[in-house]
Amino acid sequence: MIFINPQWQGSGLTDDLKRGAETFISYFKDSDTNVIPLSKKGLTTIANIKCFEPLLEQAKLFKEIISSSKLDKLSTIGGDCGIEIMPISYLNKLYQEDLCILYIDAHADLNTPESSPSKAFHGMPLRILLGEGNEEFIGLLFSRLNPEQICYVGLRDLDEPESQYILEHNMTTIRDCQFEYVQDKIKHFKNVYIHLDLDVLDKSEYAFSLFPTNVGSSVSDVTELIRKIKANYHVVGFCITESTATTLEQLNTIKPIIDQIIL
């Protein structure tokens, strides 16, 4: 089962990520998928979060769908990074917090509604999972994370409040997508969750992410990292987010990554 969540409102007022998720629906047309419906609520900013109402409604629905699935492993495709609050908190509860979150992303996603320059929800999911931010979203969580569960890989674009939080909580950050660099962190946990925001990839190889970056990771390095983690550890969740590809041809470059989504 692959959950495809075309949530785009977390990125602001552009629906590029919705079209990106729809391309994945076509890619996995012969697979067992569950496409999460989108809310039709208005896109107003409430409590310093853009598109607050549809995001909250979609989070509630995604929670119900995941809960009723009773799965012990989750494969998910977005959509924006805000979808992560439900699969991560679900698996964290299921595995009693013995879960390392391998967060392969150019961004930290650690803002609160107050600290966020953009007020876009996709910059807030990890902070919510850590129990800080909007109380309505926090109240929906299956469980909360601790900072020591998170291992950033490929992180290179942070807002100052995020940098400060990482320093204050001594969070693990690894620049290069290399297996040998993440082993020391993962070995302390029995289970691993892989989050992959495609903006971690160098835009010379894959430019179809919402915020493509220079000097990013290579497709081959990310592919090999994920392969080795899956081969050596108990991976219970994998989520790919923030693709803006509108054709199957545009996904060809990252096919070796996409095809590992099945757990």
BALOBA-1460 file (C-alpha; in Angstrom, 3 decimals):
// residues 263
<rec num="1" residu="m" x="0.000" y="0.000" z="0.000"/>
<rec num="2" residu="i" x="1.261" y="3.448" z="-0.946"/>
<rec num="3" residu="f" x="-0.499" y="6.493" z="0.471"/>
<rec num="4" residu="i" x="-0.420" y="9.372" z="-1.997"/>
<rec num="5" residu="n" x="-1.286" y="12.644" z="-0.323"/>
<rec num="6" residu="p" x="-1.538" y="15.512" z="-2.848"/>
<rec num="7" residu="q" x="-1.656" y="18.142" z="-0.099"/>
<rec num="8" residu="w" x="-0.192" y="21.328" z="-1.525"/>
<rec num="9" residu="q" x="-1.584" y="24.043" z="0.746"/>
<rec num="10" residu="g" x="1.348" y="23.656" z="3.122"/>
<rec num="11" residu="s" x="3.564" y="25.250" z="0.489"/>
<rec num="12" residu="g" x="1.449" y="28.399" z="0.342"/>
<rec num="13" residu="l" x="-0.805" y="29.437" z="-2.500"/>
<rec num="14" residu="t" x="0.673" y="27.538" z="-5.443"/>
<rec num="15" residu="d" x="-0.651" y="24.065" z="-6.268"/>
<rec num="16" residu="d" x="2.477" y="22.807" z="-8.061"/>
<rec num="17" residu="l" x="2.815" y="20.016" z="-5.499"/>
<rec num="18" residu="k" x="-0.706" y="18.814" z="-6.217"/>
<rec num="19" residu="r" x="0.256" y="18.301" z="-9.849"/>
<rec num="20" residu="g" x="3.457" y="16.632" z="-8.736"/>
<rec num="21" residu="a" x="1.510" y="14.145" z="-6.618"/>
<rec num="22" residu="e" x="-0.854" y="13.479" z="-9.519"/>
<rec num="23" residu="t" x="2.153" y="12.473" z="-11.617"/>
<rec num="24" residu="f" x="3.027" y="9.898" z="-8.967"/>
<rec num="25" residu="i" x="-0.528" y="8.574" z="-9.168"/>
<rec num="26" residu="s" x="0.124" y="7.872" z="-12.841"/>
<rec num="27" residu="y" x="3.541" y="6.381" z="-12.040"/>
<rec num="28" residu="f" x="2.010" y="3.917" z="-9.582"/>
<rec num="29" residu="k" x="-1.157" y="3.204" z="-11.591"/>
<rec num="30" residu="d" x="-0.521" y="-0.541" z="-11.389"/>
<rec num="31" residu="s" x="0.241" y="-0.539" z="-7.655"/>
<rec num="32" residu="d" x="-1.969" y="-0.632" z="-4.582"/>
<rec num="33" residu="t" x="-2.452" y="3.043" z="-3.704"/>
<rec num="34" residu="n" x="-4.698" y="5.099" z="-1.465"/>
<rec num="35" residu="v" x="-5.082" y="8.716" z="-2.594"/>
<rec num="36" residu="i" x="-5.978" y="11.091" z="0.233"/>
<rec num="37" residu="p" x="-8.837" y="13.492" z="-0.673"/>
<rec num="38" residu="l" x="-8.247" y="17.233" z="-0.513"/>
<rec num="39" residu="s" x="-10.295" y="19.733" z="1.460"/>
<rec num="40" residu="k" x="-12.270" y="22.456" z="-0.281"/>
<rec num="41" residu="k" x="-12.024" y="24.918" z="2.592"/>
<rec num="42" residu="g" x="-10.766" y="28.459" z="2.014"/>
<rec num="43" residu="l" x="-7.102" y="29.382" z="1.837"/>
<rec num="44" residu="t" x="-7.082" y="32.024" z="4.552"/>
<rec num="45" residu="t" x="-4.243" y="32.591" z="7.010"/>
<rec num="46" residu="i" x="-5.270" y="31.752" z="10.576"/>
<rec num="47" residu="a" x="-3.004" y="31.606" z="13.643"/>
<rec num="48" residu="n" x="-0.021" y="32.574" z="11.470"/>
<rec num="49" residu="i" x="-0.474" y="29.545" z="9.195"/>
<rec num="50" residu="k" x="-1.409" y="29.955" z="5.546"/>
<rec num="51" residu="c" x="-4.327" y="27.771" z="4.405"/>
<rec num="52" residu="f" x="-4.976" y="26.731" z="8.001"/>
<rec num="53" residu="e" x="-8.471" y="25.285" z="7.589"/>
<rec num="54" residu="p" x="-7.864" y="22.876" z="4.684"/>
<rec num="55" residu="l" x="-4.585" y="21.744" z="6.247"/>
<rec num="56" residu="l" x="-6.277" y="20.936" z="9.546"/>
<rec num="57" residu="e" x="-9.146" y="19.110" z="7.855"/>
<rec num="58" residu="q" x="-6.740" y="17.083" z="5.705"/>
<rec num="59" residu="a" x="-4.622" y="16.192" z="8.738"/>
<rec num="60" residu="k" x="-7.708" y="14.883" z="10.542"/>
<rec num="61" residu="l" x="-8.709" y="12.790" z="7.537"/>
<rec num="62" residu="f" x="-5.196" y="11.415" z="7.016"/>
<rec num="63" residu="k" x="-5.088" y="10.473" z="10.686"/>
<rec num="64" residu="e" x="-8.336" y="8.516" z="10.370"/>
<rec num="65" residu="i" x="-7.135" y="6.723" z="7.237"/>
<rec num="66" residu="i" x="-3.774" y="5.755" z="8.731"/>
<rec num="67" residu="s" x="-5.340" y="4.670" z="12.010"/>
<rec num="68" residu="s" x="-7.903" y="2.454" z="10.310"/>
<rec num="69" residu="s" x="-5.229" y="0.871" z="8.101"/>
<rec num="70" residu="k" x="-3.559" y="-0.752" z="11.134"/>
<rec num="71" residu="l" x="-0.363" y="-1.081" z="9.078"/>
<rec num="72" residu="d" x="3.007" y="-1.606" z="10.749"/>
<rec num="73" residu="k" x="4.894" y="-0.008" z="7.844"/>
<rec num="74" residu="l" x="3.946" y="3.092" z="5.869"/>
<rec num="75" residu="s" x="4.954" y="4.200" z="2.376"/>
<rec num="76" residu="t" x="3.820" y="7.736" z="1.559"/>
<rec num="77" residu="i" x="4.198" y="10.234" z="-1.274"/>
<rec num="78" residu="g" x="3.354" y="13.942" z="-1.153"/>
<rec num="79" residu="g" x="2.475" y="16.627" z="-1.569"/>
<rec num="80" residu="d" x="4.191" y="18.978" z="0.816"/>
<rec num="81" residu="c" x="6.247" y="18.065" z="3.873"/>
<rec num="82" residu="g" x="3.378" y="18.930" z="6.201"/>
<rec num="83" residu="i" x="1.834" y="15.520" z="5.527"/>
<rec num="84" residu="e" x="4.592" y="13.944" z="7.643"/>
<rec num="85" residu="i" x="3.035" y="14.735" z="11.007"/>
<rec num="86" residu="m" x="0.637" y="11.800" z="10.735"/>
<rec num="87" residu="p" x="2.759" y="8.866" z="9.456"/>
<rec num="88" residu="i" x="5.711" y="9.778" z="11.677"/>
<rec num="89" residu="s" x="3.668" y="10.223" z="14.860"/>
<rec num="90" residu="y" x="1.724" y="7.018" z="14.104"/>
<rec num="91" residu="l" x="4.845" y="4.879" z="13.675"/>
<rec num="92" residu="n" x="6.571" y="6.552" z="16.609"/>
<rec num="93" residu="k" x="3.703" y="5.469" z="18.836"/>
<rec num="94" residu="l" x="3.586" y="1.993" z="17.326"/>
<rec num="95" residu="y" x="7.300" y="1.425" z="17.924"/>
<rec num="96" residu="q" x="7.272" y="3.105" z="21.354"/>
<rec num="97" residu="e" x="9.655" y="5.908" z="20.368"/>
<rec num="98" residu="d" x="12.372" y="3.438" z="19.323"/>
<rec num="99" residu="l" x="12.471" y="5.149" z="15.947"/>
<rec num="100" residu="c" x="15.166" y="7.183" z="14.221"/>
<rec num="101" residu="i" x="13.836" y="9.820" z="11.836"/>
<rec num="102" residu="l" x="16.329" y="10.096" z="8.971"/>
<rec num="103" residu="y" x="15.356" y="13.495" z="7.597"/>
<rec num="104" residu="i" x="16.937" y="13.864" z="4.157"/>
<rec num="105" residu="d" x="16.061" y="17.447" z="3.337"/>
<rec num="106" residu="a" x="17.718" y="20.741" z="2.417"/>
<rec num="107" residu="h" x="15.525" y="22.447" z="5.025"/>
<rec num="108" residu="a" x="15.002" y="21.846" z="8.742"/>
<rec num="109" residu="d" x="11.187" y="22.239" z="8.847"/>
<rec num="110" residu="l" x="11.565" y="23.445" z="12.430"/>
<rec num="111" residu="n" x="9.738" y="26.759" z="12.359"/>
<rec num="112" residu="t" x="6.824" y="27.686" z="14.572"/>
<rec num="113" residu="p" x="3.982" y="29.782" z="13.147"/>
<rec num="114" residu="e" x="5.525" y="32.777" z="14.914"/>
<rec num="115" residu="s" x="9.102" y="32.239" z="13.700"/>
<rec num="116" residu="s" x="8.240" y="31.296" z="10.117"/>
<rec num="117" residu="p" x="8.994" y="34.064" z="7.593"/>
<rec num="118" residu="s" x="6.618" y="32.545" z="5.034"/>
<rec num="119" residu="k" x="3.877" y="31.223" z="7.362"/>
<rec num="120" residu="a" x="3.850" y="28.123" z="5.126"/>
<rec num="121" residu="f" x="3.019" y="24.928" z="7.010"/>
<rec num="122" residu="h" x="5.575" y="22.789" z="5.169"/>
<rec num="123" residu="g" x="8.295" y="24.568" z="7.151"/>
<rec num="124" residu="m" x="6.765" y="23.494" z="10.481"/>
<rec num="125" residu="p" x="6.136" y="19.713" z="10.630"/>
<rec num="126" residu="l" x="9.135" y="18.638" z="12.694"/>
<rec num="127" residu="r" x="8.576" y="21.384" z="15.246"/>
<rec num="128" residu="i" x="4.971" y="20.240" z="15.592"/>
<rec num="129" residu="l" x="6.133" y="16.638" z="15.965"/>
<rec num="130" residu="l" x="8.422" y="17.859" z="18.739"/>
<rec num="131" residu="g" x="5.373" y="19.277" z="20.510"/>
<rec num="132" residu="e" x="5.783" y="22.977" z="19.713"/>
<rec num="133" residu="g" x="3.655" y="25.172" z="17.489"/>
<rec num="134" residu="n" x="-0.062" y="25.243" z="16.820"/>
<rec num="135" residu="e" x="-1.978" y="23.384" z="19.518"/>
<rec num="136" residu="e" x="-4.702" y="22.124" z="17.185"/>
<rec num="137" residu="f" x="-2.185" y="20.256" z="15.038"/>
<rec num="138" residu="i" x="-0.226" y="19.065" z="18.067"/>
<rec num="139" residu="g" x="-3.470" y="17.712" z="19.518"/>
<rec num="140" residu="l" x="-3.946" y="15.487" z="16.476"/>
<rec num="141" residu="l" x="-0.616" y="13.695" z="16.842"/>
<rec num="142" residu="f" x="-0.486" y="9.999" z="17.719"/>
<rec num="143" residu="s" x="2.726" y="10.746" z="19.669"/>
<rec num="144" residu="r" x="5.538" y="13.270" z="19.947"/>
<rec num="145" residu="l" x="9.202" y="13.033" z="19.022"/>
<rec num="146" residu="n" x="12.280" y="13.846" z="21.060"/>
<rec num="147" residu="p" x="15.088" y="15.862" z="19.404"/>
<rec num="148" residu="e" x="17.561" y="12.984" z="19.754"/>
<rec num="149" residu="q" x="15.417" y="10.843" z="17.435"/>
<rec num="150" residu="i" x="16.096" y="13.115" z="14.458"/>
<rec num="151" residu="c" x="19.069" y="12.821" z="12.114"/>
<rec num="152" residu="y" x="19.262" y="15.477" z="9.415"/>
<rec num="153" residu="v" x="21.003" y="14.592" z="6.160"/>
<rec num="154" residu="g" x="21.727" y="17.133" z="3.417"/>
<rec num="155" residu="l" x="20.610" y="20.085" z="5.536"/>
<rec num="156" residu="r" x="21.906" y="23.407" z="4.199"/>
<rec num="157" residu="d" x="19.213" y="26.109" z="4.175"/>
<rec num="158" residu="l" x="18.015" y="27.191" z="7.624"/>
<rec num="159" residu="d" x="16.255" y="30.143" z="9.171"/>
<rec num="160" residu="e" x="17.989" y="31.595" z="12.222"/>
<rec num="161" residu="p" x="15.410" y="30.304" z="14.759"/>
<rec num="162" residu="e" x="15.868" y="26.804" z="13.310"/>
<rec num="163" residu="s" x="19.651" y="26.999" z="13.626"/>
<rec num="164" residu="q" x="19.272" y="28.129" z="17.220"/>
<rec num="165" residu="y" x="16.901" y="25.266" z="18.050"/>
<rec num="166" residu="i" x="19.286" y="22.709" z="16.542"/>
<rec num="167" residu="l" x="22.198" y="24.084" z="18.571"/>
<rec num="168" residu="e" x="20.236" y="24.267" z="21.811"/>
<rec num="169" residu="h" x="19.048" y="20.672" z="21.484"/>
<rec num="170" residu="n" x="22.307" y="19.255" z="20.105"/>
<rec num="171" residu="m" x="20.515" y="17.735" z="17.124"/>
<rec num="172" residu="t" x="22.423" y="15.581" z="14.641"/>
<rec num="173" residu="t" x="23.105" y="17.183" z="11.263"/>
<rec num="174" residu="i" x="25.031" y="15.440" z="8.477"/>
<rec num="175" residu="r" x="25.796" y="17.318" z="5.276"/>
<rec num="176" residu="d" x="26.692" y="14.437" z="2.957"/>
<rec num="177" residu="c" x="24.349" y="11.616" z="1.954"/>
<rec num="178" residu="q" x="26.794" y="8.851" z="2.849"/>
<rec num="179" residu="f" x="25.884" y="5.684" z="4.733"/>
<rec num="180" residu="e" x="29.012" y="5.636" z="6.886"/>
<rec num="181" residu="y" x="28.144" y="9.067" z="8.291"/>
<rec num="182" residu="v" x="24.651" y="8.110" z="9.492"/>
<rec num="183" residu="q" x="25.424" y="4.705" z="10.995"/>
<rec num="184" residu="d" x="26.546" y="6.095" z="14.342"/>
<rec num="185" residu="k" x="23.142" y="7.718" z="14.797"/>
<rec num="186" residu="i" x="20.911" y="4.952" z="13.463"/>
<rec num="187" residu="k" x="22.587" y="2.162" z="15.428"/>
<rec num="188" residu="h" x="20.993" y="3.418" z="18.641"/>
<rec num="189" residu="f" x="17.501" y="2.628" z="17.331"/>
<rec num="190" residu="k" x="15.771" y="-0.574" z="16.262"/>
<rec num="191" residu="n" x="13.608" y="1.144" z="13.640"/>
<rec num="192" residu="v" x="14.137" y="3.813" z="10.989"/>
<rec num="193" residu="y" x="11.830" y="6.224" z="9.201"/>
<rec num="194" residu="i" x="13.126" y="7.829" z="5.983"/>
<rec num="195" residu="h" x="11.878" y="11.269" z="4.984"/>
<rec num="196" residu="l" x="13.055" y="12.508" z="1.587"/>
<rec num="197" residu="d" x="12.329" y="16.004" z="0.337"/>
<rec num="198" residu="l" x="13.467" y="16.065" z="-3.274"/>
<rec num="199" residu="d" x="14.882" y="19.559" z="-2.813"/>
<rec num="200" residu="v" x="17.913" y="17.858" z="-1.260"/>
<rec num="201" residu="l" x="18.945" y="16.833" z="-4.779"/>
<rec num="202" residu="d" x="21.223" y="19.039" z="-6.831"/>
<rec num="203" residu="k" x="19.077" y="20.863" z="-9.360"/>
<rec num="204" residu="s" x="21.503" y="20.006" z="-12.162"/>
<rec num="205" residu="e" x="20.225" y="16.421" z="-11.795"/>
<rec num="206" residu="y" x="16.649" y="16.957" z="-10.648"/>
<rec num="207" residu="a" x="15.087" y="20.392" z="-10.896"/>
<rec num="208" residu="f" x="11.463" y="19.359" z="-10.338"/>
<rec num="209" residu="s" x="11.168" y="20.228" z="-6.670"/>
<rec num="210" residu="l" x="9.517" y="23.294" z="-5.224"/>
<rec num="211" residu="f" x="12.793" y="24.761" z="-3.965"/>
<rec num="212" residu="p" x="15.621" y="23.180" z="-6.013"/>
<rec num="213" residu="t" x="19.058" y="24.029" z="-4.657"/>
<rec num="214" residu="n" x="22.605" y="24.280" z="-5.917"/>
<rec num="215" residu="v" x="25.342" y="22.122" z="-4.459"/>
<rec num="216" residu="g" x="22.810" y="19.492" z="-3.483"/>
<rec num="217" residu="s" x="23.194" y="15.738" z="-3.196"/>
<rec num="218" residu="s" x="23.485" y="13.506" z="-6.233"/>
<rec num="219" residu="v" x="20.737" y="11.073" z="-7.176"/>
<rec num="220" residu="s" x="23.238" y="8.224" z="-6.992"/>
<rec num="221" residu="d" x="24.342" y="9.143" z="-3.453"/>
<rec num="222" residu="v" x="20.772" y="9.388" z="-2.168"/>
<rec num="223" residu="t" x="19.823" y="6.154" z="-3.921"/>
<rec num="224" residu="e" x="22.759" y="4.293" z="-2.421"/>
<rec num="225" residu="l" x="22.140" y="5.702" z="1.053"/>
<rec num="226" residu="i" x="18.537" y="4.515" z="1.032"/>
<rec num="227" residu="r" x="19.492" y="1.092" z="-0.356"/>
<rec num="228" residu="k" x="22.066" y="0.529" z="2.372"/>
<rec num="229" residu="i" x="19.743" y="1.691" z="5.129"/>
<rec num="230" residu="k" x="17.014" y="-0.658" z="3.910"/>
<rec num="231" residu="a" x="19.494" y="-3.522" z="3.670"/>
<rec num="232" residu="n" x="20.965" y="-3.026" z="7.132"/>
<rec num="233" residu="y" x="18.155" y="-1.641" z="9.295"/>
<rec num="234" residu="h" x="14.464" y="-2.154" z="9.988"/>
<rec num="235" residu="v" x="12.873" y="0.594" z="7.893"/>
<rec num="236" residu="v" x="9.230" y="1.034" z="8.893"/>
<rec num="237" residu="g" x="8.374" y="4.184" z="6.957"/>
<rec num="238" residu="f" x="9.449" y="6.024" z="3.823"/>
<rec num="239" residu="c" x="8.009" y="9.258" z="2.488"/>
<rec num="240" residu="i" x="8.929" y="11.232" z="-0.645"/>
<rec num="241" residu="t" x="7.772" y="14.853" z="-0.787"/>
<rec num="242" residu="e" x="7.755" y="18.098" z="-2.759"/>
<rec num="243" residu="s" x="7.998" y="16.919" z="-6.376"/>
<rec num="244" residu="t" x="6.678" y="19.266" z="-9.056"/>
<rec num="245" residu="a" x="7.199" y="16.894" z="-11.989"/>
<rec num="246" residu="t" x="4.227" y="16.956" z="-14.359"/>
<rec num="247" residu="t" x="5.267" y="14.121" z="-16.687"/>
<rec num="248" residu="l" x="6.508" y="10.587" z="-16.146"/>
<rec num="249" residu="e" x="9.559" y="11.418" z="-18.235"/>
<rec num="250" residu="q" x="10.585" y="14.052" z="-15.693"/>
<rec num="251" residu="l" x="10.615" y="11.349" z="-13.003"/>
<rec num="252" residu="n" x="13.004" y="9.102" z="-14.933"/>
<rec num="253" residu="t" x="16.085" y="10.580" z="-13.275"/>
<rec num="254" residu="i" x="14.880" y="9.622" z="-9.800"/>
<rec num="255" residu="k" x="13.372" y="6.246" z="-10.701"/>
<rec num="256" residu="p" x="16.045" y="4.395" z="-8.644"/>
<rec num="257" residu="i" x="14.851" y="6.353" z="-5.598"/>
<rec num="258" residu="i" x="11.122" y="6.112" z="-6.253"/>
<rec num="259" residu="d" x="11.178" y="2.356" z="-6.742"/>
<rec num="260" residu="q" x="12.449" y="1.870" z="-3.189"/>
<rec num="261" residu="i" x="9.258" y="3.313" z="-1.687"/>
<rec num="262" residu="i" x="7.745" y="-0.148" z="-1.234"/>
<rec num="263" residu="l" x="8.679" y="-1.577" z="2.171"/>
